[in-house]
Amino acid sequence: MSSPNIPATAPYLPPLSTPVELPAAPFQLTAADGILCLGSCFAQEVGERLERQLAEGRVCVNPLGPLYAPQVVFGLLNDWMGDVPPAAPFRGRDGLWHSWQASSVCSATAETECRERLTAAWQKGREALRTASLVVLTFGTTRAYHLRSEDGTLRSQAVANCHKEPASLFVEQQPSLAELTAQGEEVLRRLARFNPQARVLLTVSPYRYRKYGLHRSQLQKASLLLLCDALQTAGLAHYFPAYEIVLDELRDYRFYAADMLHPSTQAVDIVAERFRRWLFSPALLAEADDRLRKWRQEQHRPLV
């Protein structure tokens, strides 16, 4: 029996999460560096947070809208580096004009307006790729859709968005890990020549693709993780563990949105905070804090 003069030992409290240890930062970003973010809606949300914190024009986020499959991202990078113009828009069954190479951000009621939006976004992305110090690529799924040509054959490049067109127009394909790795290595080696100052950072989206079943979704994520690892091992890119932070460190449904599939706003905030504290130089971090403070004040201004 313990003495009444000696406090009882506090009960053991197990840790409530498994912290993800970040590797040493491979470089530090300064106020002079530009960032290009391409990929899934997760990249969109993290990129938008970076836009609020850095000087105007320093961050370019998905000028053509979200892109989900690595083969779509790689194809777009190839087109930009080859100065290939975007394909002509088409009129969808909803009456709007769309691009197979963009989401609805470029869609319009008139063909000329759609073409203008597409051309402007295309040029903005290509210029950002040419000048960026950091290119962040976020992959969401290995599955992509290819258009059937009139003769029934498949077009080589996957579409960025199906725009709710009939499923009969497309063939869903999932390339092997070896095929994706070969394509990625070729594109990133070409990028090193196109923009020698650009450093590539890869991430995997923590969004869960229930459409394929949760087991299939995990298999796809595993393929994407292996792809990132292969490109990092080849010395062509670095990796930031956004997927692991959400799945292993946060690991709770309170960090997911109402659909239980998308990361919540709080989860994205946490990942973005870890990212900037990992890569921003002390001076850039101070500047970012100041800009973020001013942005928050603007959001709370009363309407007169």
N, C-alpha and C positions, 0 to 999 in steps of 0.2 A: 504494500500500500504506500502510495506516495505521501511525502510529508506535506502538511497544509501550507508550509512556508515556501514550498517549491512549486512554481506554476506548472500546470499540466502541459505536456508536450502537445503542440498544435497538431491537429490531424493532417495526414498527408493529403495534399491536393494534387492530383495528376495534371499534367499540362493539358490545356483544352484545345490545342492545335499543334500541328507539326510544322514548324517554321521552314520555309524554303530558303536555303542559303544561296545567295546570289554569288556567282563567280566574280573574280576581280574584274572591274570594268575594263574592256579592251581599249577604250579611248574615252575622252571627255569632250562634250559638245560646248562650244562657245557661242557668243552672240552673233558671230559671223557665219555660223554654219546654217545651211538650209536642210530641211527634212522633207522627204517624200514618203507618205504612207499609202500603201496599196494593199487591198485585200478585203476581208470579210467585214461585216457590220461591227465586229469587235474592234478592228483597226480603225474604222470610222469614228467610233466613240472615243477611243484613246487619242486619236489624232486631233479630234475637235478640242479635247482638253489641252493638248499641246498648243493649239492655235491661240487659245485664250491667254497663254502665258508667254508667248514669244512675239517678237516684233512682227508687224503685218508683212505678209509676203514670205516669211521664213518657213512656213509649214504649208505644204500642199497635200490635201487629203482626198484621195479617191476622186479625181476630177470627173471620171466617168461613172461614178457610183460604186457601190460595193462589188467586189469580185471574190468568188468563193473557192474556186479550184486552182491549184498551182499551175496547171497547164494553161488556164485562161490568163493568169498573171504573167507567166513566161511568154505567152504569145503576144500580149500587149507590149511588154518590154522589147521584144524583138521588132515589132512594128515601129515603135518609137525610135529605136536605135537605127533602123533601116530607113527612117523618114518615109515610111509607107503611109499614104493618106487613108483616112477611114473609109469604109465601104459606104455606099449610098444607103440612105434610110429606106424603110419600107412602111407601107400603110397596114396597120394591124386591123384585126376584126373589130376592135373597139372604136375604129375611126381615126385614131391618133397615128402620128408618124413616129416610128421608133428606130433605134439602132440595135443591131445584134451585138455590138461591141460596147454597149453602155446600158445602164439601168434607166429608169424613167426620168432621171435628171436631165436627159437630153431630149425627151419626148415632147411633142408639140402638136397642135391642131393643124399646122401647115407644114408642108415639106420644107420650105425655105427656112422657116424658123428652127425646125429640128436640125437641119444641116448646119445652120449657123451655130447653134448650141454645141453640136457635136464637134465642129471644127475648132471652136474656141476652147473646149475642154481638152481636145486632143493636143492642141498646141501648148496649152498650159501644162499638161502632164509631161510632154516631151521636153519642154524647157526646164521643168523642175528636175527631171531625170538627168539632164545635161549638167546642171549646176549643183545638185544636192551633195552635201557632205555625208548624209545618212539616208539610206533607202530601207524602210521598214516594210517587210512583206509578211502578211498574216494569212495563213492558210486555214480554210474551214472544212473542206471535204475533198476527197480524191475523185469524186464523181463529177462528170461534166456532160453537157449535152451538145451533140453535133447536128447540124442541119442536114437533112436529106436533099441532095440535088434532084433536079427533075428526072434524071436517068436512074434515080434510086441509090446512087453512090453517096458516100458521106463527104462533107466538106472537111478539110483537114483541121481547121482551127475551131475550137469549141466556142460556143456563144457565151457572152457574159451574162445574158438574161433572156429568158424565154418569153417575156412579156405576155404571159397567159395565152399564148397561141396554142393551137391544137397539138396534143402529144404526138399525133401521127407525123408531124413535121420533123421530129427529132429522134435521135438514137442516143440513149444514155450509155456512156462508156466509163470504165474505170481502168486506167492503164496500170501496169505493174509498177512496183517500186523501182525496179531497174530502169524502166522507161522514163519515169518521172525524174529519177536521179540524173540520167543522161541528159535529159532536156534541161534540167536546172543547171548542171555543170556547164553546158554549152552557153546558156544565156548569161550566166554570171561571169564567165570568162570574157564574153563579149562586152559585158558592162564594164569590166575592169579596163578595157581598152577605150570604150566610149567615154567614160568618166573616171579617170584614174584616181580622183580624190574620194570617190563614193565608197563608203563602207556599208555593207549589207547586214541587216539584222533581221533574223527570222523569228517568228512566233507562231504558235498554233492557237486557234480560237477555242475557248472553252465551251462554246455553244454546242448543245447536244442535238444531233440530228435524229429525232424520233421517227421521222419518215421511214428510215431504213431499219428501225428496231434498235434498241439501245445496245445490243451486242454488236450489230453491224456498225453502229456509230463509233463504238470503242475501237473496232478493228480499223476503221478509217483514220481515227485519231492516231492509232499506233503507227500506221503507214506514214502519216504526216510527220510524226516525231522522228521516225527513222529517216525520212527524207531530209529533215533539218539536220539531223546528226551527220548524215553522209556529206551534205554540202559544207557543214562546219569542219568535218574531218579533212575534207579536200582543201581547206584553207580559203574557201570562197565566201564565207559568211560567219557571223556570230549568232548566238542564240540567246533569247531572253525568255525565261520560263513563266510566261503569263498563264499558260494552261495549268502548270503545276501549282501556281499560287492559288488559283481558284479551286482546283480539284483536291489539292492536298492540304494547303494551309487554311483556307477558308472552310471548305468541306462541310457546308451546311446549306439547307434549302433557304435559309433566311438571306443568303447571298444570291438568290436567283429571283428573277421577275415572276409575275403572276402565272406565266405559262410553265414555270418550272424547267425551262429549257435555256432561256437567255440569262446571262449574268445580270444581276441587279445593278442599279446606278451606283450603289455603295461599293459593290465588287469592282466595277470598272474604275471608280475613284481610287480604290486601294491599289490596283494594278498600275494605274497611271502615276500615282505617287511613288511607288517603288521604282518605276521606270526612270522618272526624272531624277530622283535622288541617286540612282545608280549611274546615270550617264552625264548629267549636267555638271559643268564646272561650278565651283563655289560662286564665282561672279555671276554666272548665268542663272544659278538657282536663286540668288538674291534678286536679280532682275525679274525672274519669273514670279517670285512671291509678290513683288510689288505690282506687277501687271495683274496678277490674279486678285489681289486685294482691291484694286481699282475696278476690275470687272464685276466683282461681287457687290461693290458699292453701287455701281450703275444698275444692277439688277433690282436693287431695293429703292430706287428713286420713286417717290410718289408721283402718280399721274395728276397733272394739273388740268 
